[in-house]
Amino acid sequence: MKTSQTRPHRWTRTAAVIVGLFVILWVVGTLRSDQPVRYDDVTEHFKYGSIGSEPGVSLLRPVGGALPPLAEFAALPSICPERLPGGYASLGFIYEQGHDLPIGVSRRRRMGIDHVGLNCAACHTGTVRDTPQSAPRIVLGMPAHQLDLQSFVEFVLECSLDNRMTTETVRSRLPDPGGPALFERVLLRVGFIDRLKLQTLDLRNRIAPLLDDAVPRWGRGRVDTFNPYKAIQFNWALDQLPPSELIGASDFPSLWNQQPREGMQLHWDGDNDSVDERNLSAGLGAGITPATVDHAALKRVRDWIWTLPPPAYPYPVDQALAARGAAVYGTTCLECHGDHRFKDGVRAGSRIGTVVRASDIGTDRYRLDSYTATFAANQYALFPESPYRFKRFRKTDGYANHPLDGIWARAPYLHNGSVPTLRDLLNAPEQRPVAFFRGYDVFDRARVGFISDVPEEEGRRFFRYDTTIPGNSNSGHLYGVSLPDEDKQAIVEYMKTF
Amino acid sequence: MTQGTASLGTRLVVAVGLVFVAVATFVVYDRLLREAPAPVFESDEEHFLYGSIGNESTDGIPYWVWLVLPRVFPDLLPGPGGYSTLGLLSKDGNDLPLGFSKVTIGYPRVAMNCAFCHVGSVRAEPGDLPTIVPGAPAHQVAAQRYTRFLMAAASDGRFTAANILGEINRNYRLSAVDRLLYRFIIIPETRARLLRLKEQTAWMDGRPDWGHGRADVLNPMRFHRLGRPVDSAIGTADMMPLWDMADREAQGLFWNGSQGTLMDAVVTSAIAAGTSRTWLDADTSKWEEADLLRVLRYVADLNAPAYPFAIDKALAAAGQPVFAAECAQCHATDTAASPRAVDTDRDRLAAWTADASAALDAFGARRDWKPAPFESGDHYAAVPLGGVWMRAPYLHNGSVPSLAALLEPPVTRPARFWRGYDVYDPDSVGFVSDGSEARRLGSLYDTSQAGNTNVGHNYGTSLSAEARRALLEYLKTL
């Protein structure tokens, strides 16, 4: 009697303990999980692979990341439809057949949650169309001149904090079948969205002064590289900096052909001469941290862009004219910018990859002044106690002479993207367009650049770039402006061969 | 039989217990106490800038805590920019500012060294990069604000293990054992230590702020290191240059010329900066290899920096006889007879007392490194003027912003100005001491505060305008 009562009791207890142990093991194992979606093909890795920019380290105090997890990220456009009528694509994100996420957005399961993150391709993949009716060419490594990163960030922040963003609205939008695993579904029921909002609020508060109306908008194809970093990595109160320091927007650069760039002064102001350090620094902008970066994945991208050739000009080139242009270019431009052979690794020109004083080059100063010696001093403590620690950043006093490989695909021109075409750049500043539209991707073969007088296409609005506002000046870089028109046209033709 | 099993069990428990205790002891020793050799720097300059002077065990802050404090408490700093906003300089991609050493004693710790007070910066224009001058007075450093920042952080409700570890996690992945140690021992202990320091330094609050480029090294030495009772003395003075030391040794070191040899001055300064007796013992036993000796050798070879801007040679030549007539009697290095200025602010003289001198003597009793006893006396030394252009502001308490102002009678010298801005003004020969940037980056110096008066040193104040102009130009050449 006695034994028959205790036995089932004891069995239940043992079973409970075993189940408890399994639950603990499951939770611990899940929290420790860190699995990116992997791609064998390196171009797929570049487009969709994770560099570790998804949040990690701790569930309660997550580190890094710029985007909410996959379920929320996917749900946002339908939760706040009026804020983003055309979905992420309308901001310039590129979608390919067979992919739910656009190029530049990666997936990784960390701490049991399906996270998304930005990768290099987000800002470094562009589109080019031959005519309004043509399908876009997707050019990897090209500046994402069509991407409105600021509006994207603003949308994600505002919609994440919107009242309509709730556990219920997210759960009702979960894909069926598919969707998050059990652990994440459990979290969703226990305040996950609230915690996400707190995190979003912290991020928004940090960068709010940059999104303020007082700061000129970045617009399509541009980003302020260093100011967000001051707030996100170092928690500086941006509103206490001199207001002019918050104006730092500049064009996305191209990523191809990095090998011959090693040792040159990189970034627009030439503040770093190490390709690897520059890459890692750019990764911080995508949301990696020293604690969450996936160095191996980043190395894969690095090795690929090391020798990635610049895209060949896709339209016919008048070879005779180009040959004539080469001669004029040789006396006007080569000394600073090298020539068409840079794509094969030939560094012509004695001043290529070096900095010209801002007062000499005369282009807009704001980007240069937004990078300060104080900021450089703080950067030296990034990636601390590791072989990756930043050592090569230096404050400079000008802008660097960049090589021009694939220059046809790098419009608009100058560091702040203030001149729409190469032909315009060869005109005196007074004759360069005062205002134009950025982000339209139909190519202008005559002037070399994108057609810049189209304000809108099928509901997609392009960015009106006003050269009269601070940070946007199209002044300076007067090289070649006094040449005869035929010579200018010849130089432009020659530069198509770069 | 049963007894045997029981004792086997007991023995097993005891054995496991012993192993556990041994492992725990080792972990505690290894992660909290074990002293790793300090990093060795190739050049003497790097050793001066980043090398250890042995104060990490007494004053060191855990590196990871130190690294993230400006990010957890940005509002407690003068502005956005981390430690740089306190005037601390960085260069060549080093993760520590100049004047900080990092040594692992259980865990990496940082502490200040000689360069904290003895590296200066100068710029011609606001947009320029600063030129860093090792050995120059750190006129741009807000030393007291640095200490107060650490203490304010420790007093703040946000100074919790969770907040600080949360920020460390963004930068580095500590091991599980380290996380536990930081959470339960290192972070709480750091907080407790900074709060004790706050209590110890409460005397500072009743006295005028040091501001930029000045420090009171005598009072902390007396009250903290030597356990003397707190009195009302004010020992605040300008940080000093460390060049032309042979000339300076001849005049006597420190502002009042009280200490005889350079080695004694180095050891005394190190003790003031927190260097422990045990470390000094160990360092002295390394003889020629001693770390402090390496600092001394570096400093002994430093020459005054040349004036980096244009000099009107003819005008300077005209100023040479004026200097010979008005200044050389005290300030020329080849003049043995050197009367001393006694009419400037007297507070600094009173801050080194006979009982402090005796206590320092006892502190170093029977040690090879014991500095010769020194007393304050009733005068300030007439210091040699090498690199005087880079030593602004002037007088021992830094109460006069420029040489031009020093050649004015005290009543017309500026009563209030800003210290700490490193843009140079070649006209007045000194750093720019007013204007929006000087006010934003520097601190207000008010000559009406105790210890801050700009009286005395009336030499040259009655010169004609041309003679003064010529003398100023000549002083740039020193």
Interface residues (C-beta under 8 A of the other chain):
Chain A: V57 S58 R61 V63 G64 K230 Q233 F234 N235 W236 A237 L238 Q240 L241 T289 P290 A291 D369 T372 A373 T374 F375 A376 A377 N378 Y380 A381 L382 F383 P384 E385 S386 R389 F390 K391 R392 F393 K395 D397
Chain B: L67 P70 R71 V72 P74 D75 G79 P80 G81 G82 S84 T85 L89 S90 D92 G93 N94 D95 P97 P108 G127 D128 L129 P130 A162 G166 N169 R170 N171 Y172 R173
